[in-house]
Every structure is written in C-alpha cells, then in structure tokens.
Amino acid sequence: MEQSSFLRVCKSCGEDFAKSVKECPHCGKKVQSGKFLTAIIGVGCLALAVAFAIPIQKNQPDDLKIVLMASADRVDPAELATLFNDSKIRTSPQAQSRAREIKGKIVQWDLEVFAVTNSAGCYQVLTKSTTSAPGTLATVYPQDSQKQSYLDGIRPGSTIRIKGKIAGIQQGRVKINPAVIL
C-alpha cells in the first residue's frame, strides 16, 4: 500500500503526519476529522432525495378544490380492509377490479395514524390497517395555519378524519392524494 494513503498534511504548518493522530506532532494544532462536514452533506443529500421523491402534480390546486367541493362517494372502508389488508386476497382478480373501480372516488374516512412526515408543503400520513379501514397513505395539504399546527401535533395512535381522492392502491395501501383534514 502506498505510504501517502496513511498520511495527511497539516493545514497550519504544512508538515505530513499520520491520519490516526488528533493533533499535529509538529505544531500541536488540533486536526479536524471531517466527520461533521460529511454528516452535514449526508443530511443535505437525504433532504434533497426526500423532496424529489414526493410527486407534486401541477394540477394539485384544482384537485384540492374538487375534493373540498365534492360530496364523498359511498366507498365502504371495511370492505376495502377485507380486500387489501390480506396479502393473499389483495392480488385476486376481485381486489384488482375493485381497485380500478374506486380510483378517482372522493372518500371521507376516520383513520388511525401510524406515522406522519412533513415535506414540500404537504404531509404524508401513513395509517394503520384495521378491520374497519384499510391502511392508507394520504398526502394531506393543510388549508390554514390551524390545520398545519394540528398536523404537526399528530402522534401515532391518534384518529384523524380526512377527505380525499383515491389515487390508487400500492402494496395493499389505499393512496389518497390529495387529502384534507376535516
């Protein structure tokens, strides 16, 4: 192995020394390890990846208006729980047909929160699968600062009432996008 791979240069005095030491043996200056900078860059990259991973549709304001103005369709969450909570049933032709039927429907459901994340002006709310409701992934847009504060304070196990448009089914979860808190 090359000797230079074990050495670094002191920024203060310019002398070579071993990478394993914490201060320069020539001038006594403390050596920064660079781990803090690496951590900052890593967090920044992760934040960018999350921001780009959340799809923002150009027609989102129109969809939100539709959700707010429309009355909720009659879609039984308990029926969907039966179809999509069981991994053996969710791939059946009946479940796939029902998934196509409900896409685009407006629903109003009470759901138990599993996790909430905030990103790019919206909240991703993951809800628990229960016998009375399927697991969902709702993209919730707060209408005002009061709703935003409410969303910031939601904890796992809380029950929320949402109204939103079914965007499809993904891995047994009903995707609701966009959605609002009622």
Secondary structure as the mmCIF struct_conf table of DSSP 4:
data_model
#
loop_
_struct_conf.conf_type_id
_struct_conf.id
_struct_conf.beg_label_comp_id
_struct_conf.beg_label_asym_id
_struct_conf.beg_label_seq_id
_struct_conf.end_label_comp_id
_struct_conf.end_label_asym_id
_struct_conf.end_label_seq_id
HELX_RH_3T_P HELX_RH_3T_P1 GLN A 3 PHE A 6
STRN STRN1 LEU A 7 VAL A 9
TURN_TY1_P TURN_TY1_P1 LYS A 11 CYS A 13
STRN STRN2 ASP A 16 ALA A 18
TURN_TY1_P TURN_TY1_P2 LYS A 19 SER A 20
BEND BEND1 LYS A 22 LYS A 22
STRN STRN3 GLU A 23 GLU A 23
TURN_TY1_P TURN_TY1_P3 PRO A 25 CYS A 27
STRN STRN4 LYS A 30 LYS A 30
BEND BEND2 GLY A 34 GLY A 34
HELX_RH_AL_P HELX_RH_AL_P1 LYS A 35 ALA A 53
BEND BEND3 ILE A 54 ILE A 54
TURN_TY1_P TURN_TY1_P4 LYS A 58 ASN A 59
HELX_RH_AL_P HELX_RH_AL_P2 GLN A 60 MET A 69
BEND BEND4 ALA A 70 ALA A 70
HELX_LH_PP_P HELX_LH_PP_P1 SER A 71 ASP A 73
HELX_RH_AL_P HELX_RH_AL_P3 PRO A 77 PHE A 84
BEND BEND5 ASN A 85 ASP A 86
TURN_TY1_P TURN_TY1_P5 SER A 87 THR A 91
BEND BEND6 SER A 92 SER A 92
HELX_RH_AL_P HELX_RH_AL_P4 PRO A 93 ILE A 102
TURN_TY1_P TURN_TY1_P6 LYS A 103 GLY A 104
STRN STRN5 ILE A 106 SER A 119
TURN_TY1_P TURN_TY1_P7 ALA A 120 GLY A 121
STRN STRN6 CYS A 122 THR A 127
BEND BEND7 THR A 131 ALA A 133
STRN STRN7 THR A 136 VAL A 140
BEND BEND8 GLN A 143 ASP A 144
HELX_RH_AL_P HELX_RH_AL_P5 SER A 145 GLY A 153
TURN_TY1_P TURN_TY1_P8 PRO A 156 GLY A 157
STRN STRN8 THR A 159 GLN A 170
TURN_TY1_P TURN_TY1_P9 GLN A 171 GLY A 172
STRN STRN9 ARG A 173 ILE A 181
#
